[in-house]
Amino acid sequence: MNFNTKAVSRFMGLSIRQIDYWDRTHFIKPSISEASGYGSVRLYSFNDLIQLKVAKTLMDKGVSLQKIRKAINYLKKNMSEIEKPLAELRFLTDGETIFVLTKDKKIIIDTLRNGQLVFSIALGKIIEELKGEVLTLQKEKKYKVIVKGKEYPVILYPDTEDGGYWIECPTLPGCASQGDTIEEALEMIKDAIKGHLEVLEEEKKVRKVS
């Protein structure tokens, strides 16, 4: 799956402005599609989500963005084989410095050269939590709407690329719509059902005449 800025904001608890700033300052950029002008859409991969989550976790533990940038620059310079440290390494922090666990369990890199170890960021746990959130987002949601006094089942799907939701009425093949919010999507499908029913009614009239 690919994820637009709205979906990323919902997953990470980051503001859209913050995500935009991280992209523009080359801290964490979307690897699927970058913004290229008005109306364009940023698309992030699952690995991008991992990086964002790790960065957000470090900041929640008191590490400044400046220190995270410094630590990442150090790792890229001294561990050139690691393309995306935030998605590939396990970090530890005390709020002052950032430690990184290496393949050799006896070696812990202090990326900022100070501080005491008190907190560990388990990358595996972050990945599993993100997978769970993605699966939850992917799940369709079933609703019922009333049109002209009759109840119709509808199915709502989140659109992680373009944003918002798309919705269909399975009992009326081809009857579908979309909306930026769940409420808007439900209202839009009601209008779509009304239009669909009107078309069916006109077709019946034509068949009777012929």
C-alpha positions in Angstrom: 0.0 0.0 0.0 0.9 3.6 -0.5 -0.1 6.3 2.0 -0.9 10.0 1.4 -0.2 12.7 3.8 -3.6 12.5 5.5 -3.2 8.8 6.1 0.3 9.3 7.5 -0.9 12.1 9.8 -3.6 9.8 11.1 -1.2 6.9 11.7 1.7 8.9 13.3 -0.2 11.6 15.3 1.9 14.2 13.3 0.4 17.3 11.9 0.2 17.7 8.1 2.4 20.8 8.5 5.0 18.8 10.3 5.1 16.0 7.7 5.4 18.7 5.0 8.3 20.4 6.9 10.2 17.1 7.3 9.8 16.5 3.6 10.9 20.0 2.5 13.9 19.9 4.8 14.9 16.4 3.5 14.6 14.8 6.9 12.1 12.0 5.9 10.9 12.2 2.3 8.2 10.1 0.6 9.8 7.4 -1.4 6.9 6.6 -3.7 5.9 10.1 -5.0 7.1 13.5 -4.0 5.1 16.7 -4.1 5.7 18.4 -7.4 3.5 21.5 -7.3 -0.1 22.5 -6.5 -2.5 19.5 -6.5 0.2 16.9 -6.4 0.1 14.2 -3.8 2.9 12.8 -1.6 2.9 9.0 -1.3 4.8 7.2 1.4 5.7 3.5 1.6 5.5 1.3 4.6 9.2 1.7 5.2 8.7 5.5 5.2 6.1 5.0 7.9 8.6 3.1 10.0 11.1 6.0 9.8 8.4 8.5 10.7 7.3 6.4 13.7 10.8 6.0 15.0 11.5 9.7 14.6 8.2 10.5 16.4 9.0 8.0 19.2 12.4 9.6 19.7 10.9 13.1 19.9 8.2 11.9 22.3 11.1 10.7 24.6 12.6 14.2 24.6 15.1 14.0 21.8 15.1 17.1 19.6 14.8 17.0 15.8 18.3 18.6 15.6 19.8 15.8 17.6 18.0 13.1 15.5 19.3 14.7 12.3 22.8 14.8 13.8 22.6 11.1 14.8 21.3 10.1 11.3 24.1 12.1 9.6 26.7 10.3 11.8 25.2 6.9 11.0 25.1 7.6 7.2 28.7 8.7 7.3 30.0 5.8 9.5 27.7 3.0 8.4 27.4 3.6 4.6 25.9 0.2 4.1 22.7 1.3 6.0 20.6 3.3 3.5 17.8 4.2 5.9 19.0 4.0 9.5 15.6 4.9 11.0 14.0 1.9 9.3 16.8 -0.6 9.7 18.5 0.0 13.1 17.4 -0.3 16.8 17.8 2.9 18.8 18.1 3.6 22.4 17.9 7.0 24.1 17.9 8.8 27.4 16.5 12.0 26.0 19.9 13.4 25.7 21.8 11.2 23.3 20.9 8.4 20.8 22.5 5.0 21.0 22.4 2.4 18.2 22.6 -1.3 18.7 24.9 -3.0 16.1 25.0 -6.6 14.9 27.8 -7.1 17.4 25.9 -7.1 20.7 29.1 -6.0 22.5 29.2 -2.8 20.5 26.7 0.1 21.1 27.3 3.3 19.1 26.8 6.6 20.9 25.9 8.8 18.0 26.1 12.0 20.0 28.9 11.0 22.3 27.3 11.7 25.7 24.5 10.6 28.1 23.4 7.4 29.9 21.3 4.6 28.5 17.8 4.4 30.0 15.3 3.7 27.2 15.2 1.3 24.2 13.1 1.7 21.1 12.2 -1.8 19.8 11.9 -1.5 16.0 10.2 -4.9 15.8 7.4 -3.7 18.0 7.0 -0.5 16.0 6.7 -2.5 12.8 4.1 -4.9 14.2 2.1 -2.0 15.6 2.2 -0.3 12.2 1.1 -3.5 10.4 -1.9 -3.7 12.8 -2.9 -0.1 12.1 -2.6 -0.6 8.3 -4.7 -3.7 8.5 -7.3 -1.9 10.5 -7.4 0.9 8.0 -7.8 -1.5 5.1 -10.8 -3.1 6.6 -14.1 -2.3 4.9 -16.9 -0.9 7.0 -20.5 -1.8 6.4 -23.4 0.7 6.9 -27.0 1.0 6.0 -28.7 4.1 4.4 -32.3 4.9 3.8 -33.4 6.2 0.5 -37.1 6.8 -0.4 -38.1 4.9 2.7 -36.1 1.8 1.8 -32.9 0.5 3.5 -29.9 -0.2 1.4 -26.6 -1.8 2.6 -23.4 0.1 1.6 -19.7 -0.7 2.0 -17.1 2.0 2.9 -13.5 1.8 1.9 -10.6 4.1 2.9 -8.5 5.6 0.1 -5.0 5.8 1.4 -3.6 7.2 -1.8 -6.0 10.0 -2.8 -7.5 10.5 0.7 -11.0 10.2 1.9 -13.2 7.3 1.2 -15.1 5.6 -1.6 -18.4 3.8 -1.1 -20.6 1.4 -3.0 -24.1 -0.2 -2.8 -23.6 -3.9 -3.5 -27.3 -4.5 -4.2 -27.2 -1.9 -7.1 -24.2 -2.9 -9.3 -22.2 0.0 -10.5 -23.7 2.4 -7.9 -20.7 4.0 -6.1 -19.5 7.4 -4.9 -16.8 9.0 -2.6 -16.3 11.6 0.0 -13.5 13.3 2.1 -15.2 12.1 5.3 -17.3 9.1 6.3 -20.3 11.4 6.8 -19.8 13.0 3.3 -19.4 9.6 1.7 -22.6 8.3 3.2 -24.5 11.4 2.0 -23.0 11.1 -1.5 -24.0 7.4 -1.8 -27.6 8.4 -0.9 -27.6 10.7 -3.9 -26.0 8.1 -6.1 -28.6 5.6 -5.1 -31.4 8.1 -5.9 -29.9 8.7 -9.3 -29.4 5.0 -9.9 -33.1 4.2 -9.0 -34.2 7.0 -11.3 -32.3 5.5 -14.2 -33.7 2.1 -13.5 -37.2 3.6 -13.5 -36.7 5.3 -16.8 -35.4 2.0 -18.3 -38.6 0.3 -17.2 -40.7 2.9 -18.9 -38.8 2.6 -22.1 -39.2 -1.2 -22.1 -42.9 -0.9 -21.5 -43.3 1.5 -24.5 -41.3 -0.7 -26.8 
